Amino acid sequence: MKRALILALALACAACTSQMAPAAAPPTEAAAPAAGPDYGAAVADAARPPADVERDALRHPAAILAFAGVAPGQHVVDLGAGGGYYTRLFSAVVGPQGRVTAVIRPPRPDATERPRIYAVSEDPRYANVVVNADGYVLALDQPADVIFVSQIYHDFFLPQLAIDPAAAARAMFAALKPGGTLIIIDHSAAPGSPVVETASTLHRIDEAAVVRDMQAAGFVLEADAQTLRNPADDRSIRVFEGDIRGRTDQFVLRFRKPN
């Protein structure tokens, strides 16, 4: 019997909810990372678009992949996949025995263009990629080894999206296998910054607030990486402004779902 798991993260206009059907058997343990995945080869993949390659110098993808522990055969959920920068990389690493679920917001009713991520999932070179754009509702026949949330967690606090961040955190916890990994990358705000106001104005969030939210959901903070830190960013500027765009001070947190 397949284990049905519903992850509801309604980032468009409805509150975030989650639901998990009872399983007939105990959940499987998260797949252990294989020894020495070749992250450099994934980054060097000639199939990657030039625009993605140009961003590598600032995003340090090989180091982020290594920190996340992405490995062949895993199921990785790229939550807020955007144009697929990390989706393509995950696809290359998990290989044909793995899968990548790219989750995006549902298109606006008046949208005239398809979301860019479909260019990835419909490319035969990324046959292990599946897009979910049904209002951030994700039906899985098996849970994830890794959930990856890059630069969008602060959006959960935007009033216009009507999200329940606590429910979102619980939903991510439910979606992972025991021992599974949650990676959150976001633009750093000054310590003690009011979460809703700062997310709305600067598109940043206080790292400590993220840690509190995830721990309240049951996650254990395992490590933080300094890979995307920028001490020259005083964290008072909107992330899209001038020279700070693409160069913000960012925290990279790795959480673990206990076994």
MIRO-555550 format. One line per field, with one value per residue (C-alpha): x, y, z; residue in three letters. Coordinates in Angstrom, 3 decimals. Each point is the difference from the previous one (the first is absolute). Last residue first. Example, Ala and Ser with C-alpha at 12.3 -4.5 7.8 and 13.67 -1.06 7.14 Angstrom:
xx: (13.670 | -1.370)
yy: (-1.060 | -3.440)
zz: (7.140 | 0.660)
residuo: (SER | ALA)
***
This chain:
xx: (14.661 | 0.057 | -0.787 | 3.243 | 0.592 | 2.720 | 0.197 | 1.566 | -0.026 | 0.237 | 1.764 | -1.155 | 2.080 | -2.521 | -1.506 | 2.170 | 1.358 | -3.269 | -3.065 | -1.740 | 0.835 | -1.468 | 2.751 | 0.448 | 1.963 | 3.378 | 1.334 | 3.810 | 0.097 | -1.138 | -0.881 | -0.905 | 2.317 | -0.175 | -1.828 | -2.271 | -0.325 | -2.350 | -3.007 | -2.465 | -3.476 | -3.169 | -2.285 | 1.011 | 3.620 | -0.797 | -1.697 | 2.661 | 2.799 | -1.759 | -0.474 | 3.685 | 0.995 | -1.859 | -1.799 | 0.486 | -2.252 | 0.807 | -3.498 | -2.432 | 2.398 | 1.263 | -3.501 | -1.152 | 3.094 | 0.713 | 3.816 | 1.520 | 3.365 | 0.508 | -1.418 | 1.656 | -1.162 | -1.027 | 1.210 | -1.908 | 1.074 | -2.169 | 1.513 | -1.564 | 0.802 | -3.581 | -1.308 | -1.126 | -3.476 | -1.268 | 2.734 | -0.756 | -3.670 | 0.853 | 2.039 | -2.839 | -2.490 | 2.205 | 0.355 | -3.790 | -0.144 | -2.402 | 2.022 | -0.845 | 1.320 | 3.550 | 1.309 | 0.497 | 1.995 | 2.875 | 0.448 | 0.645 | 3.762 | 0.742 | -2.121 | 1.375 | -1.815 | 2.202 | -0.709 | -3.620 | -3.055 | -1.488 | -3.138 | 0.096 | -2.876 | 1.167 | -2.405 | 1.892 | -3.044 | 0.145 | 3.379 | 1.825 | 2.754 | 1.678 | 3.713 | 1.564 | -0.085 | 2.378 | 1.939 | -3.314 | -0.926 | -3.669 | 0.801 | 2.540 | -1.954 | -2.922 | 1.930 | -0.447 | -3.615 | -2.243 | -0.583 | -3.173 | -0.992 | -3.455 | -1.102 | 3.331 | 2.114 | -0.004 | 3.050 | 2.885 | 1.157 | 2.689 | -0.057 | 3.365 | 0.370 | 2.632 | 0.911 | 0.831 | 2.442 | -0.215 | 2.928 | -0.997 | -3.605 | 1.041 | 2.075 | -2.852 | -2.417 | 2.502 | -0.261 | -3.494 | -1.733 | -1.782 | 0.333 | -1.996 | 0.355 | 2.549 | -1.036 | 2.808 | -0.618 | 3.319 | 1.511 | 3.360 | 0.860 | -0.827 | 1.925 | -1.358 | 3.485 | 1.396 | -2.675 | 0.672 | 3.755 | -0.524 | -2.513 | 2.229 | -2.776 | 2.083 | 2.392 | -2.748 | -2.290 | 1.597 | -0.494 | -3.734 | -0.228 | 2.100 | -2.667 | 1.097 | 0.256 | 3.807 | 0.064 | 2.886 | -2.093 | -1.090 | 3.579 | 1.222 | -2.578 | 1.537 | -1.653 | 2.664 | -1.395 | -3.723 | -2.215 | -2.119 | -3.578 | -2.428 | -1.431 | -3.180 | -3.274 | -1.651 | -2.655 | -3.676 | 0.358 | -2.676 | -0.790 | 1.886 | -1.515 | 1.474 | -1.282 | 1.302 | -2.572 | -1.292 | 1.089 | 3.023 | 2.379 | -2.352 | 2.484 | -1.855 | 2.098 | -2.089 | 1.568 | -1.390 | 2.038 | -0.568 | -1.419)
yy: (9.279 | 3.742 | 2.358 | 1.860 | 3.683 | 1.577 | 3.787 | 2.296 | 3.672 | 2.722 | 3.379 | 1.534 | -0.104 | -0.918 | 3.473 | 2.071 | 2.069 | 1.764 | -0.945 | -3.370 | -1.150 | 3.086 | 1.565 | -0.117 | -3.252 | 1.769 | -1.962 | 0.219 | -3.030 | -2.207 | -3.566 | -2.425 | -2.890 | 0.461 | -3.276 | -0.843 | -3.382 | -2.522 | 2.008 | -2.648 | 0.090 | -0.559 | 2.761 | 2.302 | -0.569 | 1.161 | 3.202 | 0.865 | -0.512 | 2.206 | 2.759 | -0.188 | 0.586 | 3.315 | 0.353 | 1.981 | 1.213 | 3.607 | 1.464 | -2.898 | -2.498 | 2.663 | 1.011 | -3.588 | -1.139 | 2.938 | 0.216 | -1.464 | -0.699 | 1.944 | -1.718 | -2.769 | -0.931 | -3.640 | -3.564 | -2.815 | -3.628 | -2.756 | -3.477 | -3.395 | -2.205 | -1.214 | 0.548 | 3.518 | 1.209 | 0.190 | 2.458 | 2.128 | 0.060 | 0.973 | 2.941 | 1.100 | -0.262 | 2.294 | 2.399 | 0.363 | 1.667 | 2.757 | 0.917 | 3.703 | 0.105 | -0.946 | -2.304 | -3.115 | 2.208 | -0.024 | -3.696 | 0.837 | 0.397 | -3.710 | -2.754 | -3.506 | -3.053 | -3.102 | -3.721 | 0.439 | -2.107 | -2.715 | -0.056 | 3.770 | 2.411 | 3.627 | 2.886 | 3.240 | 1.426 | -2.666 | 0.922 | -3.292 | -0.619 | -3.393 | -0.408 | -3.446 | 0.448 | 2.940 | -0.624 | -0.686 | 3.698 | 0.274 | 0.334 | 2.758 | 2.190 | -0.528 | 1.942 | 3.222 | 0.427 | 0.229 | 3.455 | 2.085 | 0.016 | 1.458 | -2.833 | 0.214 | -3.124 | -2.319 | 0.541 | -2.376 | -3.400 | -1.899 | -3.666 | -1.586 | -3.755 | -2.650 | -3.195 | 1.923 | 2.325 | 1.651 | 2.311 | 1.164 | 0.598 | 1.943 | 2.323 | 0.550 | 0.756 | 2.389 | 2.605 | -1.132 | 3.199 | 0.421 | -3.180 | 1.257 | -3.237 | -2.225 | -3.397 | -2.554 | -3.740 | -1.804 | -2.576 | 1.698 | 2.409 | 3.463 | 0.562 | 3.519 | 1.296 | -1.692 | 1.529 | 3.422 | -0.301 | -1.009 | 2.819 | 2.911 | 2.607 | 3.059 | -1.569 | -2.342 | 2.737 | 0.134 | -3.760 | 0.423 | 2.626 | -2.221 | -2.729 | -3.364 | -2.822 | 0.162 | -1.455 | 1.656 | 0.538 | -3.639 | -1.124 | 2.071 | -1.633 | -3.408 | -2.004 | -1.172 | -2.932 | -0.376 | 2.022 | -2.210 | -0.425 | 1.240 | -2.851 | -1.620 | 0.849 | -2.682 | -2.001 | 0.470 | 3.760 | 2.372 | 2.843 | 3.245 | 3.448 | 3.447 | 3.529 | 3.332 | 2.744 | 0.954 | 2.701 | -1.121 | -1.688 | -2.874 | -2.432 | -3.292 | -3.150 | -3.118 | -3.392 | -3.240 | -3.081 | -2.462 | -3.342)
zz: (13.420 | 0.696 | -2.883 | -0.621 | -0.649 | -2.108 | -0.072 | -2.600 | 0.977 | -2.606 | -0.043 | -3.240 | -3.164 | -2.694 | 0.142 | 2.341 | -2.887 | -0.675 | 2.039 | -0.286 | 3.531 | 1.644 | 2.099 | 3.779 | 0.118 | 0.465 | -2.978 | 0.072 | 2.311 | -2.898 | 0.976 | -2.762 | 0.914 | 3.778 | 0.493 | 2.904 | 1.660 | 1.601 | 1.126 | 1.175 | -1.489 | 2.019 | -1.276 | 2.867 | -0.996 | -3.508 | 1.116 | 2.567 | -2.532 | -2.533 | 2.575 | 0.940 | -3.620 | -0.071 | -3.307 | -3.199 | -2.801 | 0.992 | 0.347 | 0.369 | 1.559 | 2.396 | 1.094 | 0.483 | 1.916 | 2.266 | 0.040 | 3.166 | -1.577 | -3.239 | -3.065 | -2.000 | -3.484 | -0.023 | -0.359 | 1.684 | -0.373 | 1.470 | 0.254 | 0.642 | 2.993 | 0.102 | -3.507 | -0.783 | -0.947 | 3.592 | 0.982 | -3.046 | 0.970 | 3.566 | -1.264 | -2.275 | 2.859 | 2.082 | -2.929 | -0.435 | -3.379 | -1.048 | -3.098 | 0.263 | 3.552 | -1.050 | 2.729 | -2.142 | -2.362 | 2.514 | -0.809 | -3.649 | -0.429 | -0.474 | 1.529 | -0.614 | 1.317 | 0.072 | 0.361 | -0.974 | 0.727 | -2.194 | -2.125 | 0.177 | -0.572 | -0.022 | 0.359 | -0.609 | -1.735 | -2.671 | -1.424 | 0.465 | -2.526 | -0.430 | -0.712 | -0.613 | -3.790 | 0.195 | -3.220 | -1.710 | 0.473 | 0.980 | 3.709 | -0.651 | -2.407 | 2.363 | 2.644 | -1.958 | 1.046 | -3.063 | -1.416 | -0.330 | 3.662 | 0.683 | 2.280 | 1.848 | -0.322 | 3.019 | 2.164 | -0.600 | 1.246 | -1.897 | 0.990 | -0.754 | -0.383 | 0.480 | -1.851 | -3.176 | 1.754 | 3.409 | -0.849 | -3.484 | 0.989 | 3.098 | -2.178 | -2.437 | 2.833 | 1.610 | -2.750 | -0.982 | -1.061 | 3.318 | 2.060 | 2.974 | 1.930 | -1.721 | 1.383 | -0.284 | -0.240 | 0.281 | -2.340 | -0.350 | 2.825 | 1.335 | 3.224 | 0.470 | 0.847 | -3.108 | -2.203 | 1.531 | -0.581 | -3.625 | -0.499 | 1.037 | -0.496 | -0.888 | -2.512 | -1.176 | -1.286 | -3.466 | -0.340 | 0.478 | -2.747 | -2.284 | 0.249 | 1.437 | -2.546 | 0.027 | 3.513 | 1.861 | 3.153 | 0.001 | -0.634 | 2.924 | 2.240 | -0.615 | 2.768 | 2.478 | 1.903 | -0.482 | 2.323 | 2.270 | -1.152 | 2.630 | 2.065 | -1.191 | 1.630 | 2.170 | -1.856 | -0.846 | -0.074 | 1.226 | -2.385 | 0.493 | -0.185 | -0.162 | -0.104 | -1.219 | -0.135 | -3.408 | -2.421 | -1.955 | 2.416 | 0.813 | 1.515 | 0.224 | 0.287 | -0.319 | 0.662 | -1.205 | 0.857 | -2.749 | 0.986)
residuo: (ASN | PRO | LYS | ARG | PHE | ARG | LEU | VAL | PHE | GLN | ASP | THR | ARG | GLY | ARG | ILE | ASP | GLY | GLU | PHE | VAL | ARG | ILE | SER | ARG | ASP | ASP | ALA | PRO | ASN | ARG | LEU | THR | GLN | ALA | ASP | ALA | GLU | LEU | VAL | PHE | GLY | ALA | ALA | GLN | MET | ASP | ARG | VAL | VAL | ALA | ALA | GLU | ASP | ILE | ARG | HIS | LEU | THR | SER | ALA | THR | GLU | VAL | VAL | PRO | SER | GLY | PRO | ALA | ALA | SER | HIS | ASP | ILE | ILE | ILE | LEU | THR | GLY | GLY | PRO | LYS | LEU | ALA | ALA | PHE | MET | ALA | ARG | ALA | ALA | ALA | ALA | PRO | ASP | ILE | ALA | LEU | GLN | PRO | LEU | PHE | PHE | ASP | HIS | TYR | ILE | GLN | SER | VAL | PHE | ILE | VAL | ASP | ALA | PRO | GLN | ASP | LEU | ALA | LEU | VAL | TYR | GLY | ASP | ALA | ASN | VAL | VAL | VAL | ASN | ALA | TYR | ARG | PRO | ASP | GLU | SER | VAL | ALA | TYR | ILE | ARG | PRO | ARG | GLU | THR | ALA | ASP | PRO | ARG | PRO | PRO | ARG | ILE | VAL | ALA | THR | VAL | ARG | GLY | GLN | PRO | GLY | VAL | VAL | ALA | SER | PHE | LEU | ARG | THR | TYR | TYR | GLY | GLY | GLY | ALA | GLY | LEU | ASP | VAL | VAL | HIS | GLN | GLY | PRO | ALA | VAL | GLY | ALA | PHE | ALA | LEU | ILE | ALA | ALA | PRO | HIS | ARG | LEU | ALA | ASP | ARG | GLU | VAL | ASP | ALA | PRO | PRO | ARG | ALA | ALA | ASP | ALA | VAL | ALA | ALA | GLY | TYR | ASP | PRO | GLY | ALA | ALA | PRO | ALA | ALA | ALA | GLU | THR | PRO | PRO | ALA | ALA | ALA | PRO | ALA | MET | GLN | SER | THR | CYS | ALA | ALA | CYS | ALA | LEU | ALA | LEU | ALA | LEU | ILE | LEU | ALA | ARG | LYS | MET)
***
